[in-house]
């Protein structure tokens, strides 16, 4: 028995070794003879180069081909643990388009194939730096095969997913995964859980699956209350999603893999089921209606908004994640104008400006489909901007949403800002709408018009409270402080009356719930109009940006208390840790800040006197 086990173990090891050697790229060799052995140089006739396409290097005789292999491919190799990575000219290097998840071939670009993670890198110096990072991480074993042994298993929210070694570089991998987006995934999950309480079963779509972790979390924790569809246009992503379904004991519907999992006969029965689709995101959203749609492409999502609102059900939810931070955060103004149709500049409130810019694009896309939106959540952090909106069908709701798109008048001297008043009358001097007096004291044009931007509220307090309950129920401790901050920001208060597990919303705070009857659904717009008086102030001020030179500012919590005592609504904001959201003007804000600031030199004489007394004592 021992001999049989040893023989079986040896055969498995040798089989894995032979598979790995056979599946590695042809440009990775150990000797020059191995590179020359890729083609029969002793035979007669013309022969093609195994590492160059026909249009780059035409077939030639053996002596010329040998010199070509030695001088072009072998001469500039990069060595790692005895393996030589020769330069490759085959059209196997793929780059991702900046406008979506579609891939475009980069042409005949010379590149190297990494012996560890199989990624393609163009420059030799970049490949050497890439290999040094592998050494620093301890990844020194070459992984040629595409088996699960080369994958990294990552667990998040009780869901296991397989990750490729190069999963953090979206330009070089199909199944991109970012650990920094954990907050985004949990916020989306909580918003879906709130909607699942009102609609059962709920048809939801993850339009850009990648590894499929978001859809798998939906199916694993919400079970039969949701019907999850995970879509991706890339074949490698679809294959990875199906493997991750099998890893989490989730049945894949509508394909052979699902029937094989059902008939496996093992003790682990499927705990849920998902549908995996390989289709363009715009196509599947046009073909099928959904109650919940999440858009998270690589970059901007404006190319998919029309299709998302075309077929979403009434009172459904659309969540949009935008990761094009360069255009959203005022670093690429030409791209911002091209994608969002907005004129913006860099301001102290640039993150809220980005959120309102995305909401303006969402509102315009919904209005083109005769639908309005109710904003439930808008979050802008370092890596992404997430907006969650409820869809309200009808031209009346669409008109009401379109009326909330306004221009913003921004003073370039003091950074005071105000939304322009709606109306068709031409005003002679727009600067009169600004509370500041910079135009009268400064020459030239002191203010610019930004936008159009979303001028309505960014949060729904009732919906956020129910999201907090869902976060507590599913043990999402990471986002609970953020959701609590959002609740205070939505109410524009420093008080924290948060619900506890087992919390039941009272009748006075039902704005976050979906209406179940036709009469109540028709009153959604009336309820929104009734709550406009309780909307939070539009923007925030940074206490450090407007500090007075030579003065010590009060602590932020103390300053919030001083503003409240002065009769203003005030709260902190998640957009900026030093920001204060208040209905006070900038002049009033600075007045309170100056009143409670202490000169820095007031403590200097005391310290110097104390130092002189100490010296005299010594």
Secondary structure, 3 states (H helix, E strand, C coil): CHHHHHHHHHHHHHHHHHHHHHHCCCCEECCHHHHHCCCCCCCCCCECCCCCCCCCCCCECHHHHHHHHHHHHHCCCEEECCEEECCECCCCCEEECCCCCCEEECCCCCEEECCCCCCEECCHHHHHHHHHHHHHCCCCCCCCCCCHHHCEEEEECCEEEEECCCCCCCCCCCCCCCHHHHHHHHHHHHHHHHHHCCCCCEEEEECCCCCCHHHHHHHHHHHHHEEEEEECCCHHHHHHHHHHHHHCCEEEECCHHHHHHHCCCCCCCCCEEEEEECCCHHHHHHHCCEEEEEECCCCCCHHHHHHHHHHEEEEEEEEEEECCHHHHCCCCHHHHHHHHCCECCCCCCHHHHHHHHHHHHHHHHHHHCCEEEEEEEEEECCCCEEEEEEEEECHHHHHHHHCCEEEEEEECCCCCEEECCCCCCCCCCHHHHCCCCHHHHCCCCCEEEEEEEECCCCCCHHHHHHHHHHHHHCCCHHHHHHHHHHHHHHHCCCCCCCCCCCCCCCCCCCCCCCCCCHHHHHCHHHHHHHCHHHCCCCCEEECCCCCCCCEECCCHHHHHHHHHHCCCCEEECCCCCCEEEECCCHHHHHHHHHHCCEEHHHCHHHHHHHHHHHHHHC
